Amino acid sequence: MNTTSVSVGQLLMLYGWFVLAALMLILGLIARFYARFSGERTGYPFLLIPLGLYGIAAVRYASVDRIAGDPLGDLATAFAGLIFLILCVRLYRQMVLQRQQAIDE
């Protein structure tokens, strides 16, 4: 039996990471565009942190061939999600709510 065979779950996990990376890259480009033209700091380089953590988790899950239950993968996913959530909410508040308040005044 070949022990180096790749399961469908491993492939889907890694391909899913590439889709997530593409979406995060698009969000980063939007934040960069806004930062350049508004003159405000959006913190778009920090999007690399959750991207890297999601990558670590995807590789870890693919190596153990499980979708959950790996402590290192679970922690990396949790921290990546928390950091990504904070960055998204910060960017939303900066782009939408501050502009809306300026228009209302």
N, C-alpha and C positions, 0 to 999 in steps of 0.2 A: 504494500500500500504506500502511496506517495504522501509523505507528510508535508510537502510544500504546496499542496493544492490550495487554491483560494476559493473560499465559499462565496455564495451569492451575498450573504450578509456583510462580509468584509468589503466586497466591491460596492455595495450600496452605501455603506458607511463612508467610504472614502469619496465616492461620487457626490454624496450629500454634502460633504465638507466643501467640495469645489463649488457647488451651487451656493452654499452659504458664503463662501469667500467672495464670489462674484457679487452677491447682493451687498455685502459689507463694503466692497470696493466701490460700488456705485454710490452708496451712502457717503463714503469718504470723499468721493469726487464732488458730490453735492456740497458737502461741508467745506471743502477746499475752495470751490467756486464762490460760495457765500463769503468766506473769509477774505478772499482776494478783493471782491467788489464792495464789501461793506466796511472793510478796515477793522473788523472785530476778530478776536481770536476765538476760533471754534473748537480747537483741540482735536482736529482731525487726525494728527499723527498717532494719537492714543488709541485709535481704532485697530492698530496693529497688535495691541495687547490681547484683546479678546479673540482676534483672528488666530494668533499664535496658540492661545489656550485651547480654542476649539480644535485646532490642528493636532495638538498634543493628545487631546481626548480622543479624537477620531483614530489616530494611529494606535493609541493604547487599547481602545475597544476592538479595533481590527486585529491587533496582535493576540488578544485573549479570546477573540471570536465570541464576544458577548456584547449585548447592547447596553447593559447596566450591571452594576454589582462590583465594578472595579473601583476601589477607593481613590486611586490617583486620577482616573478618568472622570469619576463623579465630581471630585473637587475641582478639577480643571474646568469642567462644564459649568459648575455652579459659579465659580469666580468669573468665568468668561461671560456668563449670562448677566451677572450682577453689574459688571463693569460696562457691558454693552448697553444695558438698560439705563444706567446713569448717564452715559454719553448721549444716548438717543433722547432722553428727556431733557437734558441740558441743551442739546441742539434745537429741539422743538421749542423750548421756551425762548431761546435766543432768536430763532428765526421767525416765529409766529407771534408769540405772546408779547414780546417787547415791541414789535412793529405795530401790533394792534393797539397797544396802549399809547404809542406815539401818535397814531392816527386819531384816536379818541380825544386826545388832549388838544 
